[in-house]
Amino acid sequence: EVIKHTLRGFREKTGKPIMYITGNSGIFRLKGHPEDLQTIYQIGLGNRTGQGFGMVEVFGG
C-alpha cells in the first residue's frame, strides 16, 4: 500500500509537495509474555517505529 503524506518540514527541505510511503497492513495474532506484548504495543512493529511507523491496533480478545 502506498500512502501519500504531506509535511511542511518535508516540503521545505526537499521542495517536493508529497512524500510517498510504502507500507503494509495485516492481521496478526501475537502470543507472548504480557510485558513483551505491552512493549510491542508501545513501540510498534517493523521499521522506522521511532518515526511513528509500525502502529499496532488491538482488537478482539
PDB file of N, H, CA, C and O in Angstrom:
ATOM      1  N   GLU A   1       0.845  -1.165   0.000  1.00  0.00           N
ATOM      2  CA  GLU A   1       0.000   0.000   0.000  1.00  0.00           C
ATOM      3  C   GLU A   1       0.896   1.234   0.000  1.00  0.00           C
ATOM      4  O   GLU A   1       1.853   1.316   0.770  1.00  0.00           O
ATOM      5  N   VAL A   2       0.586   2.172  -0.850  1.00  0.00           N
ATOM      6  H   VAL A   2      -0.192   2.106  -1.475  1.00  0.00           H
ATOM      7  CA  VAL A   2       1.346   3.422  -0.914  1.00  0.00           C
ATOM      8  C   VAL A   2       0.498   4.534  -0.309  1.00  0.00           C
ATOM      9  O   VAL A   2      -0.669   4.708  -0.660  1.00  0.00           O
ATOM     10  N   ILE A   3       1.100   5.270   0.594  1.00  0.00           N
ATOM     11  H   ILE A   3       2.048   5.129   0.879  1.00  0.00           H
ATOM     12  CA  ILE A   3       0.416   6.354   1.283  1.00  0.00           C
ATOM     13  C   ILE A   3       1.041   7.671   0.855  1.00  0.00           C
ATOM     14  O   ILE A   3       2.264   7.813   0.864  1.00  0.00           O
ATOM     15  N   LYS A   4       0.207   8.635   0.479  1.00  0.00           N
ATOM     16  H   LYS A   4      -0.786   8.520   0.471  1.00  0.00           H
ATOM     17  CA  LYS A   4       0.705   9.971   0.161  1.00  0.00           C
ATOM     18  C   LYS A   4       0.516  10.838   1.393  1.00  0.00           C
ATOM     19  O   LYS A   4      -0.571  10.895   1.968  1.00  0.00           O
ATOM     20  N   HIS A   5       1.575  11.507   1.787  1.00  0.00           N
ATOM     21  H   HIS A   5       2.458  11.461   1.320  1.00  0.00           H
ATOM     22  CA  HIS A   5       1.526  12.312   3.003  1.00  0.00           C
ATOM     23  C   HIS A   5       2.266  13.615   2.749  1.00  0.00           C
ATOM     24  O   HIS A   5       3.269  13.633   2.037  1.00  0.00           O
ATOM     25  N   THR A   6       1.788  14.676   3.314  1.00  0.00           N
ATOM     26  H   THR A   6       0.973  14.662   3.893  1.00  0.00           H
ATOM     27  CA  THR A   6       2.470  15.953   3.158  1.00  0.00           C
ATOM     28  C   THR A   6       2.829  16.521   4.527  1.00  0.00           C
ATOM     29  O   THR A   6       2.002  16.560   5.438  1.00  0.00           O
ATOM     30  N   LEU A   7       4.047  16.949   4.651  1.00  0.00           N
ATOM     31  H   LEU A   7       4.720  16.918   3.911  1.00  0.00           H
ATOM     32  CA  LEU A   7       4.550  17.570   5.876  1.00  0.00           C
ATOM     33  C   LEU A   7       5.260  18.859   5.503  1.00  0.00           C
ATOM     34  O   LEU A   7       6.036  18.896   4.548  1.00  0.00           O
ATOM     35  N   ARG A   8       4.994  19.896   6.246  1.00  0.00           N
ATOM     36  H   ARG A   8       4.363  19.866   7.021  1.00  0.00           H
ATOM     37  CA  ARG A   8       5.614  21.185   5.931  1.00  0.00           C
ATOM     38  C   ARG A   8       7.138  21.087   5.946  1.00  0.00           C
ATOM     39  O   ARG A   8       7.798  21.601   5.043  1.00  0.00           O
ATOM     40  N   GLY A   9       7.701  20.434   6.957  1.00  0.00           N
ATOM     41  H   GLY A   9       7.164  20.016   7.690  1.00  0.00           H
ATOM     42  CA  GLY A   9       9.156  20.299   7.040  1.00  0.00           C
ATOM     43  C   GLY A   9       9.729  19.552   5.848  1.00  0.00           C
ATOM     44  O   GLY A   9      10.794  19.905   5.343  1.00  0.00           O
ATOM     45  N   PHE A  10       9.022  18.518   5.397  1.00  0.00           N
ATOM     46  H   PHE A  10       8.157  18.231   5.807  1.00  0.00           H
ATOM     47  CA  PHE A  10       9.456  17.755   4.227  1.00  0.00           C
ATOM     48  C   PHE A  10       9.429  18.642   2.986  1.00  0.00           C
ATOM     49  O   PHE A  10      10.373  18.638   2.197  1.00  0.00           O
ATOM     50  N   ARG A  11       8.341  19.407   2.813  1.00  0.00           N
ATOM     51  H   ARG A  11       7.574  19.411   3.454  1.00  0.00           H
ATOM     52  CA  ARG A  11       8.234  20.296   1.648  1.00  0.00           C
ATOM     53  C   ARG A  11       9.342  21.332   1.650  1.00  0.00           C
ATOM     54  O   ARG A  11       9.958  21.593   0.617  1.00  0.00           O
ATOM     55  N   GLU A  12       9.598  21.925   2.814  1.00  0.00           N
ATOM     56  H   GLU A  12       9.098  21.713   3.654  1.00  0.00           H
ATOM     57  CA  GLU A  12      10.625  22.971   2.902  1.00  0.00           C
ATOM     58  C   GLU A  12      12.018  22.413   2.641  1.00  0.00           C
ATOM     59  O   GLU A  12      12.843  23.072   2.007  1.00  0.00           O
ATOM     60  N   LYS A  13      12.278  21.227   3.117  1.00  0.00           N
ATOM     61  H   LYS A  13      11.608  20.692   3.632  1.00  0.00           H
ATOM     62  CA  LYS A  13      13.615  20.640   2.982  1.00  0.00           C
ATOM     63  C   LYS A  13      13.876  20.103   1.578  1.00  0.00           C
ATOM     64  O   LYS A  13      14.978  20.254   1.052  1.00  0.00           O
ATOM     65  N   THR A  14      12.862  19.471   0.965  1.00  0.00           N
ATOM     66  H   THR A  14      11.967  19.348   1.393  1.00  0.00           H
ATOM     67  CA  THR A  14      13.079  18.800  -0.320  1.00  0.00           C
ATOM     68  C   THR A  14      12.523  19.548  -1.518  1.00  0.00           C
ATOM     69  O   THR A  14      12.958  19.317  -2.646  1.00  0.00           O
ATOM     70  N   GLY A  15      11.572  20.439  -1.294  1.00  0.00           N
ATOM     71  H   GLY A  15      11.218  20.627  -0.377  1.00  0.00           H
ATOM     72  CA  GLY A  15      10.913  21.112  -2.406  1.00  0.00           C
ATOM     73  C   GLY A  15       9.851  20.255  -3.072  1.00  0.00           C
ATOM     74  O   GLY A  15       9.241  20.680  -4.054  1.00  0.00           O
ATOM     75  N   LYS A  16       9.619  19.054  -2.554  1.00  0.00           N
ATOM     76  H   LYS A  16      10.115  18.709  -1.757  1.00  0.00           H
ATOM     77  CA  LYS A  16       8.601  18.162  -3.107  1.00  0.00           C
ATOM     78  C   LYS A  16       7.314  18.331  -2.309  1.00  0.00           C
ATOM     79  O   LYS A  16       7.353  18.447  -1.084  1.00  0.00           O
ATOM     80  N   PRO A  17       6.164  18.344  -3.004  1.00  0.00           N
ATOM     81  CA  PRO A  17       4.911  18.596  -2.293  1.00  0.00           C
ATOM     82  C   PRO A  17       4.387  17.405  -1.490  1.00  0.00           C
ATOM     83  O   PRO A  17       3.678  17.588  -0.501  1.00  0.00           O
ATOM     84  N   ILE A  18       4.732  16.192  -1.910  1.00  0.00           N
ATOM     85  H   ILE A  18       5.308  16.043  -2.713  1.00  0.00           H
ATOM     86  CA  ILE A  18       4.156  14.999  -1.284  1.00  0.00           C
ATOM     87  C   ILE A  18       5.246  13.971  -1.016  1.00  0.00           C
ATOM     88  O   ILE A  18       6.150  13.784  -1.830  1.00  0.00           O
ATOM     89  N   MET A  19       5.152  13.309   0.128  1.00  0.00           N
ATOM     90  H   MET A  19       4.417  13.461   0.789  1.00  0.00           H
ATOM     91  CA  MET A  19       6.043  12.209   0.467  1.00  0.00           C
ATOM     92  C   MET A  19       5.264  10.909   0.227  1.00  0.00           C
ATOM     93  O   MET A  19       4.139  10.758   0.702  1.00  0.00           O
ATOM     94  N   TYR A  20       5.864   9.985  -0.504  1.00  0.00           N
ATOM     95  H   TYR A  20       6.778  10.108  -0.891  1.00  0.00           H
ATOM     96  CA  TYR A  20       5.241   8.693  -0.741  1.00  0.00           C
ATOM     97  C   TYR A  20       5.866   7.676   0.200  1.00  0.00           C
ATOM     98  O   TYR A  20       7.088   7.545   0.260  1.00  0.00           O
ATOM     99  N   ILE A  21       5.034   6.967   0.926  1.00  0.00           N
ATOM    100  H   ILE A  21       4.041   7.074   0.877  1.00  0.00           H
ATOM    101  CA  ILE A  21       5.488   5.982   1.895  1.00  0.00           C
ATOM    102  C   ILE A  21       4.882   4.640   1.523  1.00  0.00           C
ATOM    103  O   ILE A  21       3.669   4.531   1.345  1.00  0.00           O
ATOM    104  N   THR A  22       5.717   3.626   1.405  1.00  0.00           N
ATOM    105  H   THR A  22       6.703   3.715   1.550  1.00  0.00           H
ATOM    106  CA  THR A  22       5.231   2.277   1.148  1.00  0.00           C
ATOM    107  C   THR A  22       5.017   1.589   2.483  1.00  0.00           C
ATOM    108  O   THR A  22       5.920   1.546   3.318  1.00  0.00           O
ATOM    109  N   GLY A  23       3.839   1.058   2.680  1.00  0.00           N
ATOM    110  H   GLY A  23       3.106   1.093   2.001  1.00  0.00           H
ATOM    111  CA  GLY A  23       3.529   0.413   3.955  1.00  0.00           C
ATOM    112  C   GLY A  23       2.803  -0.901   3.737  1.00  0.00           C
ATOM    113  O   GLY A  23       2.357  -1.208   2.632  1.00  0.00           O
ATOM    114  N   ASN A  24       2.696  -1.647   4.778  1.00  0.00           N
ATOM    115  H   ASN A  24       3.058  -1.398   5.676  1.00  0.00           H
ATOM    116  CA  ASN A  24       1.989  -2.922   4.757  1.00  0.00           C
ATOM    117  C   ASN A  24       0.977  -2.939   5.885  1.00  0.00           C
ATOM    118  O   ASN A  24       1.152  -2.292   6.917  1.00  0.00           O
ATOM    119  N   SER A  25      -0.066  -3.682   5.666  1.00  0.00           N
ATOM    120  H   SER A  25      -0.209  -4.207   4.827  1.00  0.00           H
ATOM    121  CA  SER A  25      -1.036  -3.863   6.738  1.00  0.00           C
ATOM    122  C   SER A  25      -1.458  -5.321   6.753  1.00  0.00           C
ATOM    123  O   SER A  25      -1.373  -6.017   5.740  1.00  0.00           O
ATOM    124  N   GLY A  26      -1.900  -5.762   7.877  1.00  0.00           N
ATOM    125  H   GLY A  26      -1.969  -5.197   8.699  1.00  0.00           H
ATOM    126  CA  GLY A  26      -2.326  -7.145   8.001  1.00  0.00           C
ATOM    127  C   GLY A  26      -2.878  -7.400   9.383  1.00  0.00           C
ATOM    128  O   GLY A  26      -2.888  -6.521  10.245  1.00  0.00           O
ATOM    129  N   ILE A  27      -3.332  -8.609   9.572  1.00  0.00           N
ATOM    130  H   ILE A  27      -3.324  -9.323   8.871  1.00  0.00           H
ATOM    131  CA  ILE A  27      -3.848  -9.032  10.866  1.00  0.00           C
ATOM    132  C   ILE A  27      -2.928 -10.119  11.391  1.00  0.00           C
ATOM    133  O   ILE A  27      -2.659 -11.109  10.712  1.00  0.00           O
ATOM    134  N   PHE A  28      -2.455  -9.919  12.599  1.00  0.00           N
ATOM    135  H   PHE A  28      -2.674  -9.114  13.151  1.00  0.00           H
ATOM    136  CA  PHE A  28      -1.527 -10.855  13.219  1.00  0.00           C
ATOM    137  C   PHE A  28      -2.078 -11.267  14.573  1.00  0.00           C
ATOM    138  O   PHE A  28      -2.684 -10.464  15.283  1.00  0.00           O
ATOM    139  N   ARG A  29      -1.863 -12.508  14.916  1.00  0.00           N
ATOM    140  H   ARG A  29      -1.370 -13.160  14.340  1.00  0.00           H
ATOM    141  CA  ARG A  29      -2.206 -12.984  16.254  1.00  0.00           C
ATOM    142  C   ARG A  29      -0.892 -13.178  16.992  1.00  0.00           C
ATOM    143  O   ARG A  29      -0.069 -14.009  16.606  1.00  0.00           O
ATOM    144  N   LEU A  30      -0.704 -12.418  18.042  1.00  0.00           N
ATOM    145  H   LEU A  30      -1.373 -11.743  18.355  1.00  0.00           H
ATOM    146  CA  LEU A  30       0.536 -12.478  18.803  1.00  0.00           C
ATOM    147  C   LEU A  30       0.281 -13.125  20.153  1.00  0.00           C
ATOM    148  O   LEU A  30      -0.722 -12.852  20.812  1.00  0.00           O
ATOM    149  N   LYS A  31       1.198 -13.979  20.548  1.00  0.00           N
ATOM    150  H   LYS A  31       2.013 -14.201  20.013  1.00  0.00           H
ATOM    151  CA  LYS A  31       1.165 -14.593  21.874  1.00  0.00           C
ATOM    152  C   LYS A  31       2.515 -14.372  22.504  1.00  0.00           C
ATOM    153  O   LYS A  31       3.537 -14.421  21.820  1.00  0.00           O
ATOM    154  N   GLY A  32       2.536 -14.131  23.781  1.00  0.00           N
ATOM    155  H   GLY A  32       1.706 -14.091  24.337  1.00  0.00           H
ATOM    156  CA  GLY A  32       3.805 -13.943  24.460  1.00  0.00           C
ATOM    157  C   GLY A  32       3.611 -13.449  25.873  1.00  0.00           C
ATOM    158  O   GLY A  32       2.491 -13.346  26.372  1.00  0.00           O
ATOM    159  N   HIS A  33       4.708 -13.153  26.494  1.00  0.00           N
ATOM    160  H   HIS A  33       5.618 -13.237  26.089  1.00  0.00           H
ATOM    161  CA  HIS A  33       4.688 -12.623  27.857  1.00  0.00           C
ATOM    162  C   HIS A  33       4.010 -11.256  27.823  1.00  0.00           C
ATOM    163  O   HIS A  33       4.288 -10.454  26.931  1.00  0.00           O
ATOM    164  N   PRO A  34       3.133 -10.983  28.773  1.00  0.00           N
ATOM    165  CA  PRO A  34       2.412  -9.701  28.773  1.00  0.00           C
ATOM    166  C   PRO A  34       3.318  -8.472  28.696  1.00  0.00           C
ATOM    167  O   PRO A  34       2.964  -7.494  28.037  1.00  0.00           O
ATOM    168  N   GLU A  35       4.465  -8.503  29.349  1.00  0.00           N
ATOM    169  H   GLU A  35       4.751  -9.297  29.884  1.00  0.00           H
ATOM    170  CA  GLU A  35       5.368  -7.345  29.283  1.00  0.00           C
ATOM    171  C   GLU A  35       5.929  -7.165  27.874  1.00  0.00           C
ATOM    172  O   GLU A  35       6.073  -6.036  27.405  1.00  0.00           O
ATOM    173  N   ASP A  36       6.247  -8.270  27.198  1.00  0.00           N
ATOM    174  H   ASP A  36       6.130  -9.187  27.580  1.00  0.00           H
ATOM    175  CA  ASP A  36       6.741  -8.181  25.823  1.00  0.00           C
ATOM    176  C   ASP A  36       5.662  -7.654  24.889  1.00  0.00           C
ATOM    177  O   ASP A  36       5.937  -6.818  24.028  1.00  0.00           O
ATOM    178  N   LEU A  37       4.438  -8.138  25.054  1.00  0.00           N
ATOM    179  H   LEU A  37       4.214  -8.817  25.753  1.00  0.00           H
ATOM    180  CA  LEU A  37       3.334  -7.669  24.215  1.00  0.00           C
ATOM    181  C   LEU A  37       3.045  -6.191  24.461  1.00  0.00           C
ATOM    182  O   LEU A  37       2.705  -5.462  23.529  1.00  0.00           O
ATOM    183  N   GLN A  38       3.177  -5.749  25.699  1.00  0.00           N
ATOM    184  H   GLN A  38       3.453  -6.341  26.456  1.00  0.00           H
ATOM    185  CA  GLN A  38       2.984  -4.330  26.016  1.00  0.00           C
ATOM    186  C   GLN A  38       4.053  -3.483  25.331  1.00  0.00           C
ATOM    187  O   GLN A  38       3.758  -2.405  24.817  1.00  0.00           O
ATOM    188  N   THR A  39       5.293  -3.970  25.325  1.00  0.00           N
ATOM    189  H   THR A  39       5.533  -4.847  25.743  1.00  0.00           H
ATOM    190  CA  THR A  39       6.380  -3.251  24.653  1.00  0.00           C
ATOM    191  C   THR A  39       6.109  -3.143  23.158  1.00  0.00           C
ATOM    192  O   THR A  39       6.297  -2.078  22.569  1.00  0.00           O
ATOM    193  N   ILE A  40       5.673  -4.229  22.545  1.00  0.00           N
ATOM    194  H   ILE A  40       5.520  -5.094  23.023  1.00  0.00           H
ATOM    195  CA  ILE A  40       5.339  -4.211  21.113  1.00  0.00           C
ATOM    196  C   ILE A  40       4.239  -3.191  20.849  1.00  0.00           C
ATOM    197  O   ILE A  40       4.307  -2.434  19.881  1.00  0.00           O
ATOM    198  N   TYR A  41       3.233  -3.175  21.704  1.00  0.00           N
ATOM    199  H   TYR A  41       3.178  -3.790  22.490  1.00  0.00           H
ATOM    200  CA  TYR A  41       2.137  -2.219  21.542  1.00  0.00           C
ATOM    201  C   TYR A  41       2.638  -0.779  21.645  1.00  0.00           C
ATOM    202  O   TYR A  41       2.213   0.088  20.881  1.00  0.00           O
ATOM    203  N   GLN A  42       3.536  -0.532  22.583  1.00  0.00           N
ATOM    204  H   GLN A  42       3.881  -1.236  23.203  1.00  0.00           H
ATOM    205  CA  GLN A  42       4.015   0.829  22.813  1.00  0.00           C
ATOM    206  C   GLN A  42       4.953   1.328  21.720  1.00  0.00           C
ATOM    207  O   GLN A  42       4.872   2.493  21.330  1.00  0.00           O
ATOM    208  N   ILE A  43       5.851   0.462  21.212  1.00  0.00           N
ATOM    209  H   ILE A  43       5.917  -0.484  21.528  1.00  0.00           H
ATOM    210  CA  ILE A  43       6.832   0.947  20.233  1.00  0.00           C
ATOM    211  C   ILE A  43       6.479   0.609  18.798  1.00  0.00           C
ATOM    212  O   ILE A  43       7.039   1.199  17.874  1.00  0.00           O
ATOM    213  N   GLY A  44       5.557  -0.334  18.587  1.00  0.00           N
ATOM    214  H   GLY A  44       5.102  -0.813  19.337  1.00  0.00           H
ATOM    215  CA  GLY A  44       5.157  -0.697  17.238  1.00  0.00           C
ATOM    216  C   GLY A  44       5.983  -1.838  16.686  1.00  0.00           C
ATOM    217  O   GLY A  44       6.902  -2.339  17.334  1.00  0.00           O
ATOM    218  N   LEU A  45       5.635  -2.239  15.473  1.00  0.00           N
ATOM    219  H   LEU A  45       4.889  -1.832  14.947  1.00  0.00           H
ATOM    220  CA  LEU A  45       6.310  -3.334  14.778  1.00  0.00           C
ATOM    221  C   LEU A  45       6.898  -2.830  13.476  1.00  0.00           C
ATOM    222  O   LEU A  45       6.308  -1.974  12.817  1.00  0.00           O
ATOM    223  N   GLY A  46       8.050  -3.350  13.100  1.00  0.00           N
ATOM    224  H   GLY A  46       8.529  -4.045  13.636  1.00  0.00           H
ATOM    225  CA  GLY A  46       8.616  -3.043  11.798  1.00  0.00           C
ATOM    226  C   GLY A  46       9.701  -1.994  11.842  1.00  0.00           C
ATOM    227  O   GLY A  46      10.299  -1.727  12.884  1.00  0.00           O
ATOM    228  N   ASN A  47       9.940  -1.403  10.681  1.00  0.00           N
ATOM    229  H   ASN A  47       9.455  -1.619   9.835  1.00  0.00           H
ATOM    230  CA  ASN A  47      10.986  -0.395  10.523  1.00  0.00           C
ATOM    231  C   ASN A  47      10.455   0.990  10.861  1.00  0.00           C
ATOM    232  O   ASN A  47       9.257   1.256  10.769  1.00  0.00           O
ATOM    233  N   ARG A  48      11.356   1.847  11.246  1.00  0.00           N
ATOM    234  H   ARG A  48      12.329   1.631  11.321  1.00  0.00           H
ATOM    235  CA  ARG A  48      11.068   3.267  11.493  1.00  0.00           C
ATOM    236  C   ARG A  48      10.012   3.496  12.572  1.00  0.00           C
ATOM    237  O   ARG A  48       9.254   4.463  12.500  1.00  0.00           O
ATOM    238  N   THR A  49       9.959   2.622  13.562  1.00  0.00           N
ATOM    239  H   THR A  49      10.575   1.836  13.620  1.00  0.00           H
ATOM    240  CA  THR A  49       8.973   2.809  14.626  1.00  0.00           C
ATOM    241  C   THR A  49       9.249   4.080  15.415  1.00  0.00           C
ATOM    242  O   THR A  49       8.324   4.676  15.966  1.00  0.00           O
ATOM    243  N   GLY A  50      10.500   4.501  15.477  1.00  0.00           N
ATOM    244  H   GLY A  50      11.251   4.016  15.029  1.00  0.00           H
ATOM    245  CA  GLY A  50      10.843   5.739  16.163  1.00  0.00           C
ATOM    246  C   GLY A  50      10.341   6.969  15.440  1.00  0.00           C
ATOM    247  O   GLY A  50      10.295   8.057  16.014  1.00  0.00           O
ATOM    248  N   GLN A  51       9.960   6.802  14.170  1.00  0.00           N
ATOM    249  H   GLN A  51       9.997   5.918  13.704  1.00  0.00           H
ATOM    250  CA  GLN A  51       9.431   7.912  13.385  1.00  0.00           C
ATOM    251  C   GLN A  51       7.904   7.865  13.316  1.00  0.00           C
ATOM    252  O   GLN A  51       7.283   8.602  12.550  1.00  0.00           O
ATOM    253  N   GLY A  52       7.320   6.999  14.117  1.00  0.00           N
ATOM    254  H   GLY A  52       7.825   6.400  14.739  1.00  0.00           H
ATOM    255  CA  GLY A  52       5.864   6.931  14.160  1.00  0.00           C
ATOM    256  C   GLY A  52       5.251   5.849  13.303  1.00  0.00           C
ATOM    257  O   GLY A  52       4.028   5.721  13.257  1.00  0.00           O
ATOM    258  N   PHE A  53       6.070   5.067  12.624  1.00  0.00           N
ATOM    259  H   PHE A  53       7.063   5.171  12.662  1.00  0.00           H
ATOM    260  CA  PHE A  53       5.551   3.977  11.809  1.00  0.00           C
ATOM    261  C   PHE A  53       5.441   2.721  12.666  1.00  0.00           C
ATOM    262  O   PHE A  53       6.026   2.655  13.747  1.00  0.00           O
ATOM    263  N   GLY A  54       4.704   1.736  12.196  1.00  0.00           N
ATOM    264  H   GLY A  54       4.229   1.790  11.317  1.00  0.00           H
ATOM    265  CA  GLY A  54       4.604   0.477  12.919  1.00  0.00           C
ATOM    266  C   GLY A  54       3.489   0.431  13.936  1.00  0.00           C
ATOM    267  O   GLY A  54       3.523  -0.364  14.875  1.00  0.00           O
ATOM    268  N   MET A  55       2.491   1.293  13.749  1.00  0.00           N
ATOM    269  H   MET A  55       2.463   1.940  12.986  1.00  0.00           H
ATOM    270  CA  MET A  55       1.385   1.351  14.696  1.00  0.00           C
ATOM    271  C   MET A  55       0.697  -0.003  14.809  1.00  0.00           C
ATOM    272  O   MET A  55       0.506  -0.699  13.812  1.00  0.00           O
ATOM    273  N   VAL A  56       0.332  -0.364  16.019  1.00  0.00           N
ATOM    274  H   VAL A  56       0.487   0.201  16.830  1.00  0.00           H
ATOM    275  CA  VAL A  56      -0.384  -1.603  16.292  1.00  0.00           C
ATOM    276  C   VAL A  56      -1.747  -1.245  16.861  1.00  0.00           C
ATOM    277  O   VAL A  56      -1.860  -0.439  17.784  1.00  0.00           O
ATOM    278  N   GLU A  57      -2.771  -1.853  16.299  1.00  0.00           N
ATOM    279  H   GLU A  57      -2.680  -2.508  15.549  1.00  0.00           H
ATOM    280  CA  GLU A  57      -4.122  -1.672  16.825  1.00  0.00           C
ATOM    281  C   GLU A  57      -4.568  -2.995  17.423  1.00  0.00           C
ATOM    282  O   GLU A  57      -4.446  -4.040  16.783  1.00  0.00           O
ATOM    283  N   VAL A  58      -5.076  -2.960  18.625  1.00  0.00           N
ATOM    284  H   VAL A  58      -5.175  -2.112  19.145  1.00  0.00           H
ATOM    285  CA  VAL A  58      -5.523  -4.167  19.309  1.00  0.00           C
ATOM    286  C   VAL A  58      -7.033  -4.264  19.170  1.00  0.00           C
ATOM    287  O   VAL A  58      -7.754  -3.307  19.452  1.00  0.00           O
ATOM    288  N   PHE A  59      -7.508  -5.434  18.732  1.00  0.00           N
ATOM    289  H   PHE A  59      -6.922  -6.211  18.503  1.00  0.00           H
ATOM    290  CA  PHE A  59      -8.941  -5.667  18.695  1.00  0.00           C
ATOM    291  C   PHE A  59      -9.200  -7.144  18.929  1.00  0.00           C
ATOM    292  O   PHE A  59      -8.287  -7.962  18.814  1.00  0.00           O
ATOM    293  N   GLY A  60     -10.398  -7.479  19.245  1.00  0.00           N
ATOM    294  H   GLY A  60     -11.139  -6.814  19.338  1.00  0.00           H
ATOM    295  CA  GLY A  60     -10.714  -8.866  19.582  1.00  0.00           C
ATOM    296  C   GLY A  60     -10.311  -9.158  21.012  1.00  0.00           C
ATOM    297  O   GLY A  60     -10.089  -8.252  21.815  1.00  0.00           O
ATOM    298  N   GLY A  61     -10.223 -10.428  21.307  1.00  0.00           N
ATOM    299  H   GLY A  61     -10.403 -11.164  20.655  1.00  0.00           H
ATOM    300  CA  GLY A  61      -9.833 -10.706  22.674  1.00  0.00           C
ATOM    301  C   GLY A  61      -9.781 -12.109  22.982  1.00  0.00           C
ATOM    302  O   GLY A  61      -9.463 -12.481  24.111  1.00  0.00           O
TER     303      GLY A  61
END
